[in-house]
Amino acid sequence: MRNVSIDVVKRIHESSGGHFFSSSNIRFFRSRISSEAIEHGNRYYFVTSEQFSNVLSHYKGERLYTARYIDTATGEVDNLSKFQEYTTSAGAWQRIKNHIATIS
């Protein structure tokens, strides 16, 4: 288990033809992506947050966090937790650490 730059994850995903990290997706979902990922086995684990907003009504929802991973063999990104399950980044990271501890 080691920490790596999120750029490694982005390159793997983009080389598989994915668009998860595209600027249009990030803008649409008002996403933020952790700057680092944790490598364990054939997966890299990371945290994203999204914030729903409606320009017409000037509504901005709460920023919520999701624990995610990328499979290095396929380049596919998937959720480890439920989408927007956590109210803090720390909660999502703890979910990742607990998961890794159970599979190690």
LUMFIBA-358175 format. One record per residue: residue number from 0; x, z, y of N, C-alpha, C, O in turn. Coordinates in pm, 1 decimal, decimal comma. Each point is the difference from the previous one (the first is absolute). Last residue first. Layout:
% LUMFIBA-358175
pos->NUM&n.x->X&n.z->Z&n.y->Y&ca.x->X&ca.z->Z&ca.y->Y&c.x->X&c.z->Z&c.y->Y&o.x->X&o.z->Z&o.y->Y
...
% end
This chain:
% LUMFIBA-358175
pos->103&n.x->-664,3&n.z->326,8&n.y->-705,9&ca.x->145,4&ca.z->9,3&ca.y->-25,0&c.x->30,5&c.z->75,3&c.y->-127,5&o.x->116,6&o.z->16,7&o.y->-35,5
pos->102&n.x->-555,2&n.z->-86,0&n.y->248,4&ca.x->41,7&ca.z->-111,6&ca.y->-85,4&c.x->148,6&c.z->3,1&c.y->-33,1&o.x->47,9&o.z->-82,2&o.y->-78,1
pos->101&n.x->-268,0&n.z->410,5&n.y->362,3&ca.x->-75,3&ca.z->-2,1&ca.y->-126,0&c.x->44,0&c.z->-112,5&c.y->-93,9&o.x->-21,4&o.z->8,7&o.y->-120,9
pos->100&n.x->211,4&n.z->42,0&n.y->560,2&ca.x->35,5&ca.z->115,4&ca.y->-81,6&c.x->-70,9&c.z->-2,1&c.y->-135,2&o.x->56,7&o.z->42,7&o.y->-100,5
pos->99&n.x->-167,9&n.z->-368,2&n.y->425,9&ca.x->134,0&ca.z->-25,6&ca.y->-58,2&c.x->41,9&c.z->114,9&c.y->-90,4&o.x->58,8&o.z->-22,8&o.y->-105,8
pos->98&n.x->-459,2&n.z->78,8&n.y->345,8&ca.x->-13,5&ca.z->-105,9&ca.y->-101,5&c.x->134,1&c.z->-25,7&c.y->-69,4&o.x->7,5&o.z->-6,8&o.y->-122,7
pos->97&n.x->-12,6&n.z->303,6&n.y->488,3&ca.x->-66,0&ca.z->59,5&ca.y->-117,8&c.x->-13,2&c.z->-101,8&c.y->-112,7&o.x->22,3&o.z->32,2&o.y->-116,7
pos->96&n.x->143,1&n.z->-186,5&n.y->528,4&ca.x->97,5&ca.z->88,3&ca.y->-65,1&c.x->-58,7&c.z->66,1&c.y->-123,7&o.x->68,1&o.z->12,4&o.y->-101,8
pos->95&n.x->-357,1&n.z->-277,0&n.y->367,5&ca.x->104,2&ca.z->-82,8&ca.y->-62,3&c.x->97,7&c.z->87,7&c.y->-77,1&o.x->30,9&o.z->-28,4&o.y->-115,8
pos->94&n.x->-353,2&n.z->247,3&n.y->371,1&ca.x->-64,9&ca.z->-66,1&ca.y->-114,4&c.x->101,9&c.z->-84,7&c.y->-75,7&o.x->3,0&o.z->0,6&o.y->-123,1
pos->93&n.x->131,6&n.z->189,3&n.y->527,5&ca.x->-5,4&ca.z->101,5&ca.y->-105,4&c.x->-64,4&c.z->-56,9&c.y->-125,5&o.x->42,4&o.z->31,7&o.y->-111,1
pos->92&n.x->-34,9&n.z->-298,0&n.y->497,0&ca.x->134,0&ca.z->10,6&ca.y->-59,9&c.x->1,0&c.z->103,3&c.y->-112,2&o.x->67,1&o.z->-19,3&o.y->-101,3
pos->91&n.x->-462,1&n.z->-22,1&n.y->348,7&ca.x->21,1&ca.z->-121,2&ca.y->-80,4&c.x->137,1&c.z->2,3&c.y->-67,8&o.x->13,3&o.z->-39,5&o.y->-115,9
pos->90&n.x->-116,3&n.z->387,9&n.y->416,5&ca.x->-86,6&ca.z->7,0&ca.y->-117,0&c.x->19,5&c.z->-118,4&c.y->-92,7&o.x->4,2&o.z->15,9&o.y->-122,0
pos->89&n.x->217,4&n.z->-10,5&n.y->539,9&ca.x->59,5&ca.z->96,5&ca.y->-92,7&c.x->-83,3&c.z->13,0&c.y->-128,0&o.x->55,8&o.z->13,0&o.y->-108,9
pos->88&n.x->-217,1&n.z->-269,9&n.y->471,2&ca.x->104,5&ca.z->-71,1&ca.y->-72,7&c.x->62,5&c.z->91,8&c.y->-105,1&o.x->30,9&o.z->-43,2&o.y->-111,0
pos->87&n.x->-534,9&n.z->142,1&n.y->264,3&ca.x->136,9&ca.z->7,4&ca.y->50,5&c.x->93,5&c.z->-83,4&c.y->-86,9&o.x->-25,4&o.z->-23,0&o.y->-118,2
pos->86&n.x->-439,3&n.z->54,4&n.y->29,8&ca.x->-7,0&ca.z->11,8&ca.y->145,9&c.x->138,2&c.z->12,1&c.y->62,6&o.x->14,0&o.z->-9,0&o.y->122,0
pos->85&n.x->-191,8&n.z->-245,3&n.y->-603,2&ca.x->66,7&ca.z->113,8&ca.y->63,7&c.x->-10,9&c.z->-3,2&c.y->151,6&o.x->-0,1&o.z->-106,1&o.y->62,5
pos->84&n.x->-180,5&n.z->-234,5&n.y->-371,6&ca.x->-36,5&ca.z->129,6&ca.y->-58,7&c.x->53,3&c.z->119,3&c.y->80,0&o.x->-57,9&o.z->108,5&o.y->-5,2
pos->83&n.x->45,1&n.z->-634,0&n.y->31,7&ca.x->-17,9&ca.z->94,5&ca.y->111,1&c.x->-41,5&c.z->139,0&c.y->-49,0&o.x->-82,2&o.z->66,2&o.y->63,4
pos->82&n.x->60,4&n.z->-375,3&n.y->-453,5&ca.x->25,7&ca.z->-55,1&ca.y->132,1&c.x->-37,2&c.z->102,8&c.y->106,7&o.x->-111,3&o.z->52,7&o.y->0,3
pos->81&n.x->260,3&n.z->132,4&n.y->-471,8&ca.x->-113,9&ca.z->-72,9&ca.y->53,3&c.x->37,0&c.z->-50,8&c.y->138,9&o.x->82,8&o.z->60,0&o.y->68,6
pos->80&n.x->336,9&n.z->-3,4&n.y->-358,4&ca.x->-112,5&ca.z->88,6&ca.y->34,0&c.x->-120,3&c.z->-86,6&c.y->34,3&o.x->8,0&o.z->-122,8&o.y->-0,3
pos->79&n.x->358,9&n.z->-108,0&n.y->-121,3&ca.x->18,5&ca.z->111,4&ca.y->-91,3&c.x->-114,1&c.z->99,4&c.y->20,2&o.x->-51,0&o.z->58,3&o.y->-95,7
pos->78&n.x->60,9&n.z->-608,4&n.y->200,1&ca.x->-19,2&ca.z->137,2&ca.y->46,3&c.x->31,7&c.z->97,3&c.y->-112,6&o.x->-41,3&o.z->-20,0&o.y->-114,2
pos->77&n.x->277,2&n.z->-478,0&n.y->175,8&ca.x->-122,7&ca.z->63,8&ca.y->-46,9&c.x->-6,5&c.z->141,6&c.y->56,0&o.x->100,2&o.z->54,7&o.y->45,8
pos->76&n.x->181,8&n.z->-575,6&n.y->-29,2&ca.x->-20,2&ca.z->131,5&ca.y->60,3&c.x->-132,6&c.z->55,2&c.y->-50,5&o.x->-99,7&o.z->-71,8&o.y->-6,9
pos->75&n.x->459,8&n.z->-314,4&n.y->-210,5&ca.x->-134,1&ca.z->39,6&ca.y->42,8&c.x->-1,3&c.z->142,8&c.y->54,9&o.x->61,9&o.z->90,6&o.y->-55,8
pos->74&n.x->303,9&n.z->-360,4&n.y->-155,6&ca.x->-7,3&ca.z->-2,8&ca.y->146,2&c.x->-134,6&c.z->42,9&c.y->54,4&o.x->-23,9&o.z->-9,7&o.y->120,3
pos->73&n.x->219,5&n.z->-18,2&n.y->-590,5&ca.x->-102,5&ca.z->-94,8&ca.y->45,5&c.x->-4,1&c.z->-16,2&c.y->151,3&o.x->-50,2&o.z->-100,4&o.y->50,5
pos->72&n.x->370,9&n.z->388,8&n.y->-273,3&ca.x->-8,3&ca.z->-116,7&ca.y->-88,6&c.x->-95,5&c.z->-105,4&c.y->53,6&o.x->25,1&o.z->-119,7&o.y->-13,3
pos->71&n.x->37,6&n.z->552,4&n.y->223,0&ca.x->110,8&ca.z->-92,6&ca.y->28,0&c.x->-4,8&c.z->-125,2&c.y->-87,3&o.x->55,4&o.z->-103,2&o.y->37,8
pos->70&n.x->-454,4&n.z->418,1&n.y->164,1&ca.x->59,7&ca.z->-25,8&ca.y->-130,5&c.x->109,1&c.z->-104,8&c.y->21,0&o.x->-28,6&o.z->-110,6&o.y->46,0
pos->69&n.x->-175,9&n.z->476,8&n.y->316,6&ca.x->16,5&ca.z->-141,2&ca.y->-33,1&c.x->67,7&c.z->-7,2&c.y->-136,1&o.x->95,0&o.z->73,5&o.y->-27,0
pos->68&n.x->-424,4&n.z->317,5&n.y->299,5&ca.x->123,2&ca.z->-40,6&ca.y->-67,1&c.x->2,2&c.z->-151,2&c.y->-14,1&o.x->-102,7&o.z->-67,3&o.y->8,7
pos->67&n.x->-156,5&n.z->521,0&n.y->289,6&ca.x->2,3&ca.z->-133,1&ca.y->-63,5&c.x->130,5&c.z->-21,8&c.y->-76,3&o.x->95,1&o.z->77,3&o.y->11,2
pos->66&n.x->-450,7&n.z->293,4&n.y->279,1&ca.x->121,4&ca.z->-7,3&ca.y->-80,9&c.x->-5,6&c.z->-131,6&c.y->-77,3&o.x->-99,9&o.z->-30,4&o.y->-65,2
pos->65&n.x->-149,7&n.z->153,9&n.y->549,0&ca.x->-13,5&ca.z->-40,8&ca.y->-139,5&c.x->137,4&c.z->-0,6&c.y->-66,1&o.x->96,1&o.z->-51,4&o.y->57,1
pos->64&n.x->-390,8&n.z->254,9&n.y->421,7&ca.x->121,3&ca.z->-38,9&ca.y->-72,8&c.x->-28,2&c.z->-28,8&c.y->-147,4&o.x->-87,5&o.z->60,2&o.y->-62,2
pos->63&n.x->-164,5&n.z->-52,2&n.y->602,5&ca.x->3,4&ca.z->58,2&ca.y->-133,9&c.x->109,0&c.z->-67,0&c.y->-82,6&o.x->41,2&o.z->-112,1&o.y->30,0
pos->62&n.x->-261,6&n.z->188,7&n.y->506,4&ca.x->106,5&ca.z->-64,7&ca.y->-77,2&c.x->10,6&c.z->73,5&c.y->-132,6&o.x->16,0&o.z->122,0&o.y->-3,6
pos->61&n.x->-479,5&n.z->-154,2&n.y->292,7&ca.x->115,7&ca.z->83,2&ca.y->-30,6&c.x->103,7&c.z->-82,3&c.y->-76,2&o.x->-36,0&o.z->-83,4&o.y->-83,2
pos->60&n.x->-294,1&n.z->-193,8&n.y->398,4&ca.x->-12,5&ca.z->100,9&ca.y->-103,9&c.x->128,8&c.z->78,6&c.y->-16,6&o.x->100,7&o.z->-27,1&o.y->65,5
pos->59&n.x->-331,3&n.z->-241,0&n.y->358,9&ca.x->122,9&ca.z->9,6&ca.y->-77,9&c.x->-17,2&c.z->113,8&c.y->-98,9&o.x->-20,4&o.z->115,3&o.y->37,9
pos->58&n.x->-301,3&n.z->-449,2&n.y->318,4&ca.x->13,3&ca.z->105,6&ca.y->-100,0&c.x->137,7&c.z->-8,4&c.y->-65,7&o.x->45,3&o.z->-108,2&o.y->-37,1
pos->57&n.x->-283,8&n.z->-176,5&n.y->380,9&ca.x->112,9&ca.z->85,6&ca.y->40,3&c.x->19,0&c.z->118,4&c.y->-93,9&o.x->53,4&o.z->103,8&o.y->39,2
pos->56&n.x->-359,3&n.z->-494,5&n.y->-66,4&ca.x->-56,4&ca.z->131,8&ca.y->30,2&c.x->106,1&c.z->99,9&c.y->46,8&o.x->-31,0&o.z->114,8&o.y->31,6
pos->55&n.x->155,4&n.z->-567,5&n.y->-133,3&ca.x->-124,3&ca.z->-11,0&ca.y->76,1&c.x->-57,1&c.z->135,6&c.y->39,7&o.x->-49,7&o.z->16,9&o.y->111,3
pos->54&n.x->438,7&n.z->-58,5&n.y->-393,5&ca.x->27,9&ca.z->-32,8&ca.y->140,3&c.x->-126,9&c.z->-1,4&c.y->83,1&o.x->0,9&o.z->43,1&o.y->115,3
pos->53&n.x->126,7&n.z->233,8&n.y->-557,6&ca.x->-96,1&ca.z->-102,3&ca.y->36,2&c.x->15,0&c.z->-24,3&c.y->149,8&o.x->-35,2&o.z->84,5&o.y->82,3
pos->52&n.x->339,8&n.z->143,2&n.y->-531,3&ca.x->-41,5&ca.z->-2,4&ca.y->140,3&c.x->-97,7&c.z->-114,7&c.y->21,1&o.x->1,0&o.z->-99,2&o.y->-72,9
pos->51&n.x->301,2&n.z->416,3&n.y->-325,7&ca.x->-110,7&ca.z->-90,1&ca.y->30,5&c.x->-28,8&c.z->6,5&c.y->149,2&o.x->-0,9&o.z->107,3&o.y->60,4
pos->50&n.x->464,2&n.z->-10,8&n.y->-331,1&ca.x->-94,6&ca.z->60,4&ca.y->93,9&c.x->-106,6&c.z->-102,7&c.y->33,7&o.x->29,4&o.z->-104,3&o.y->58,5
pos->49&n.x->401,3&n.z->238,9&n.y->-443,9&ca.x->-87,7&ca.z->-97,6&ca.y->64,8&c.x->-96,2&c.z->75,6&c.y->90,3&o.x->-31,4&o.z->116,9&o.y->-22,6
pos->48&n.x->537,7&n.z->-57,9&n.y->-272,4&ca.x->-118,0&ca.z->57,7&ca.y->65,5&c.x->-75,6&c.z->-112,6&c.y->67,3&o.x->57,8&o.z->-99,4&o.y->43,8
pos->47&n.x->328,1&n.z->184,4&n.y->-479,1&ca.x->-52,7&ca.z->-76,5&ca.y->113,7&c.x->-111,0&c.z->81,9&c.y->65,1&o.x->-56,6&o.z->91,3&o.y->-60,2
pos->46&n.x->511,9&n.z->-18,4&n.y->-299,5&ca.x->-124,4&ca.z->46,0&ca.y->61,7&c.x->-38,8&c.z->-94,9&c.y->112,3&o.x->84,3&o.z->-44,8&o.y->77,8
pos->45&n.x->221,3&n.z->13,2&n.y->-577,6&ca.x->3,8&ca.z->12,1&ca.y->145,4&c.x->-138,0&c.z->39,7&c.y->50,5&o.x->-96,4&o.z->4,6&o.y->-76,4
pos->44&n.x->442,2&n.z->-126,7&n.y->-396,1&ca.x->-115,8&ca.z->71,8&ca.y->53,1&c.x->14,5&c.z->15,9&c.y->150,9&o.x->109,1&o.z->27,5&o.y->49,8
pos->43&n.x->78,3&n.z->-364,5&n.y->-474,9&ca.x->37,5&ca.z->63,0&ca.y->126,5&c.x->-128,1&c.z->59,4&c.y->58,1&o.x->-101,3&o.z->-69,1&o.y->11,3
pos->42&n.x->262,1&n.z->-80,9&n.y->-546,5&ca.x->-90,8&ca.z->9,5&ca.y->114,7&c.x->69,9&c.z->60,4&c.y->120,7&o.x->93,0&o.z->79,9&o.y->-10,9
pos->41&n.x->57,4&n.z->-127,8&n.y->-463,7&ca.x->-20,6&ca.z->-135,3&ca.y->53,5&c.x->-98,3&c.z->-0,5&c.y->116,2&o.x->-65,1&o.z->-101,0&o.y->26,7
pos->40&n.x->329,6&n.z->546,7&n.y->-117,5&ca.x->-29,5&ca.z->-98,9&ca.y->-103,5&c.x->-12,3&c.z->-138,4&c.y->61,6&o.x->84,2&o.z->-40,1&o.y->80,3
pos->39&n.x->-79,6&n.z->328,3&n.y->293,4&ca.x->-4,8&ca.z->70,3&ca.y->-127,7&c.x->-43,2&c.z->-100,0&c.y->-105,8&o.x->-109,0&o.z->-56,8&o.y->7,9
pos->38&n.x->230,2&n.z->115,9&n.y->564,2&ca.x->13,9&ca.z->-82,7&ca.y->-120,2&c.x->-3,8&c.z->90,3&c.y->-122,7&o.x->70,8&o.z->100,4&o.y->-7,0
pos->37&n.x->-269,6&n.z->-56,1&n.y->528,9&ca.x->69,9&ca.z->69,1&ca.y->-108,6&c.x->1,1&c.z->-92,0&c.y->-120,9&o.x->-105,2&o.z->-43,4&o.y->-47,0
pos->36&n.x->90,5&n.z->-64,8&n.y->606,4&ca.x->-74,9&ca.z->4,5&ca.y->-125,8&c.x->83,9&c.z->77,2&c.y->-100,0&o.x->121,1&o.z->14,6&o.y->16,8
pos->35&n.x->-163,3&n.z->-76,9&n.y->567,2&ca.x->72,7&ca.z->10,8&ca.y->-125,1&c.x->-96,3&c.z->-2,0&c.y->-117,9&o.x->-120,1&o.z->23,2&o.y->13,9
pos->34&n.x->-32,1&n.z->-53,8&n.y->431,1&ca.x->126,5&ca.z->-72,9&ca.y->16,2&c.x->83,8&c.z->3,5&c.y->-126,6&o.x->94,1&o.z->-77,9&o.y->-15,2
pos->33&n.x->-651,4&n.z->84,7&n.y->57,7&ca.x->116,3&ca.z->88,5&ca.y->0,2&c.x->128,5&c.z->-82,4&c.y->7,8&o.x->4,9&o.z->-113,2&o.y->-48,1
pos->32&n.x->-453,1&n.z->-73,0&n.y->262,2&ca.x->63,2&ca.z->4,9&ca.y->-131,4&c.x->123,3&c.z->88,6&c.y->8,8&o.x->78,1&o.z->-9,7&o.y->94,7
pos->31&n.x->-583,0&n.z->-117,8&n.y->165,0&ca.x->136,7&ca.z->47,1&ca.y->18,1&c.x->55,5&c.z->18,9&c.y->-140,1&o.x->-70,7&o.z->42,5&o.y->-91,3
pos->30&n.x->-383,2&n.z->-329,0&n.y->318,4&ca.x->82,2&ca.z->67,9&ca.y->-100,3&c.x->132,8&c.z->47,5&c.y->56,5&o.x->55,8&o.z->-56,7&o.y->93,9
pos->29&n.x->-505,3&n.z->-176,3&n.y->42,7&ca.x->70,0&ca.z->99,0&ca.y->83,2&c.x->88,8&c.z->86,9&c.y->-88,6&o.x->0,3&o.z->122,7&o.y->9,7
pos->28&n.x->-257,6&n.z->-518,0&n.y->-143,0&ca.x->-29,9&ca.z->133,0&ca.y->-53,8&c.x->60,6&c.z->112,9&c.y->83,3&o.x->-14,2&o.z->117,5&o.y->-33,8
pos->27&n.x->84,2&n.z->-573,0&n.y->167,7&ca.x->-142,9&ca.z->10,2&ca.y->-30,1&c.x->-38,0&c.z->142,0&c.y->-44,2&o.x->-99,8&o.z->55,5&o.y->45,9
pos->26&n.x->562,3&n.z->-165,0&n.y->24,4&ca.x->-76,3&ca.z->7,7&ca.y->124,8&c.x->-148,4&c.z->24,1&c.y->-27,4&o.x->-61,7&o.z->85,7&o.y->63,4
pos->25&n.x->343,8&n.z->-160,8&n.y->-429,4&ca.x->35,1&ca.z->127,5&ca.y->62,6&c.x->-79,1&c.z->20,2&c.y->128,8&o.x->-47,9&o.z->110,0&o.y->27,5
pos->24&n.x->8,7&n.z->-522,8&n.y->-248,4&ca.x->-64,6&ca.z->107,7&ca.y->-76,4&c.x->25,9&c.z->135,7&c.y->64,0&o.x->-90,3&o.z->82,9&o.y->10,4
pos->23&n.x->307,9&n.z->-453,9&n.y->179,2&ca.x->-144,9&ca.z->-10,5&ca.y->22,6&c.x->-75,9&c.z->108,2&c.y->-76,9&o.x->-96,3&o.z->56,2&o.y->52,1
pos->22&n.x->567,8&n.z->-100,3&n.y->-107,6&ca.x->-34,0&ca.z->59,0&ca.y->130,0&c.x->-150,0&c.z->-8,3&c.y->27,8&o.x->-55,1&o.z->88,7&o.y->65,2
pos->21&n.x->238,2&n.z->-53,4&n.y->-571,8&ca.x->-4,1&ca.z->-100,2&ca.y->107,8&c.x->-44,1&c.z->65,6&c.y->130,8&o.x->-77,4&o.z->95,8&o.y->-0,7
pos->20&n.x->138,7&n.z->92,0&n.y->-464,7&ca.x->76,1&ca.z->45,2&ca.y->116,3&c.x->-1,9&c.z->-100,1&c.y->115,8&o.x->78,4&o.z->13,3&o.y->94,0
pos->19&n.x->-306,4&n.z->-103,7&n.y->-511,6&ca.x->-38,0&ca.z->136,7&ca.y->35,0&c.x->65,7&c.z->45,2&c.y->130,5&o.x->-63,3&o.z->67,2&o.y->81,3
pos->18&n.x->76,0&n.z->-495,9&n.y->-353,4&ca.x->-24,6&ca.z->6,2&ca.y->145,2&c.x->-36,2&c.z->141,3&c.y->47,0&o.x->-45,9&o.z->18,1&o.y->112,8
pos->17&n.x->325,5&n.z->-311,7&n.y->-560,3&ca.x->-99,2&ca.z->92,6&ca.y->52,8&c.x->-7,1&c.z->2,4&c.y->151,7&o.x->92,6&o.z->-42,5&o.y->69,0
pos->16&n.x->204,6&n.z->-198,4&n.y->-405,6&ca.x->-108,5&ca.z->-73,5&ca.y->65,0&c.x->-106,6&c.z->88,7&c.y->61,7&o.x->-104,3&o.z->-49,6&o.y->42,8
pos->15&n.x->533,0&n.z->169,6&n.y->-255,1&ca.x->-100,3&ca.z->-29,3&ca.y->-103,5&c.x->-120,2&c.z->-74,1&c.y->59,1&o.x->-96,9&o.z->-28,0&o.y->-70,6
pos->14&n.x->453,8&n.z->178,1&n.y->344,2&ca.x->57,4&ca.z->-100,1&ca.y->-90,9&c.x->-95,5&c.z->-33,9&c.y->-114,0&o.x->14,8&o.z->-103,5&o.y->-65,1
pos->13&n.x->-129,9&n.z->443,8&n.y->378,0&ca.x->-5,7&ca.z->-132,2&ca.y->62,5&c.x->56,7&c.z->-107,7&c.y->-91,5&o.x->-48,4&o.z->-113,2&o.y->0,7
pos->12&n.x->74,7&n.z->566,6&n.y->-143,8&ca.x->-138,4&ca.z->-44,8&ca.y->9,2&c.x->-9,6&c.z->-142,1&c.y->56,9&o.x->-72,2&o.z->-83,7&o.y->-54,2
pos->11&n.x->496,0&n.z->291,1&n.y->36,7&ca.x->-50,7&ca.z->-20,7&ca.y->-136,6&c.x->-140,4&c.z->-58,3&c.y->5,3&o.x->-30,5&o.z->-96,5&o.y->-70,0
pos->10&n.x->222,0&n.z->226,7&n.y->479,6&ca.x->63,8&ca.z->-121,8&ca.y->-54,7&c.x->-51,5&c.z->-31,1&c.y->-140,4&o.x->-27,6&o.z->-115,6&o.y->-31,8
pos->9&n.x->-116,8&n.z->517,4&n.y->239,2&ca.x->-57,7&ca.z->-117,8&ca.y->65,6&c.x->58,4&c.z->-128,9&c.y->-56,8&o.x->-73,1&o.z->-96,0&o.y->-24,5
pos->8&n.x->257,6&n.z->505,2&n.y->-117,7&ca.x->-134,9&ca.z->-17,9&ca.y->-53,7&c.x->-63,2&c.z->-125,9&c.y->57,6&o.x->-59,7&o.z->-78,9&o.y->-73,2
pos->7&n.x->470,9&n.z->209,6&n.y->249,2&ca.x->18,9&ca.z->-41,8&ca.y->-139,9&c.x->-135,6&c.z->-31,8&c.y->-62,6&o.x->-15,6&o.z->-101,7&o.y->-67,5
pos->6&n.x->21,3&n.z->292,7&n.y->496,1&ca.x->34,2&ca.z->-142,9&ca.y->3,9&c.x->23,5&c.z->-56,0&c.y->-140,6&o.x->-30,4&o.z->-116,4&o.y->-26,2
pos->5&n.x->-35,6&n.z->581,5&n.y->123,0&ca.x->-124,4&ca.z->-73,9&ca.y->-27,8&c.x->25,5&c.z->-150,9&c.y->3,4&o.x->-77,9&o.z->-77,2&o.y->-55,8
pos->4&n.x->475,2&n.z->417,8&n.y->-76,4&ca.x->-69,1&ca.z->-51,1&ca.y->118,2&c.x->-126,1&c.z->-74,9&c.y->-42,1&o.x->-2,2&o.z->-65,7&o.y->-104,1
pos->3&n.x->177,5&n.z->455,9&n.y->-215,2&ca.x->46,8&ca.z->-130,8&ca.y->45,1&c.x->-78,5&c.z->-38,9&c.y->125,4&o.x->-105,8&o.z->56,4&o.y->28,2
pos->2&n.x->228,1&n.z->398,0&n.y->-388,0&ca.x->-69,5&ca.z->-56,7&ca.y->115,5&c.x->63,6&c.z->-132,5&c.y->38,1&o.x->122,1&o.z->-15,2&o.y->-3,0
pos->1&n.x->-144,9&n.z->238,6&n.y->-508,5&ca.x->77,1&ca.z->-5,9&ca.y->124,5&c.x->-85,1&c.z->-60,4&c.y->110,2&o.x->-95,7&o.z->-73,1&o.y->-25,8
pos->0&n.x->125,3&n.z->235,9&n.y->-538,4&ca.x->-86,0&ca.z->0,0&ca.y->116,8&c.x->90,7&c.z->0,0&c.y->123,1&o.x->89,6&o.z->83,2&o.y->13,6
% end
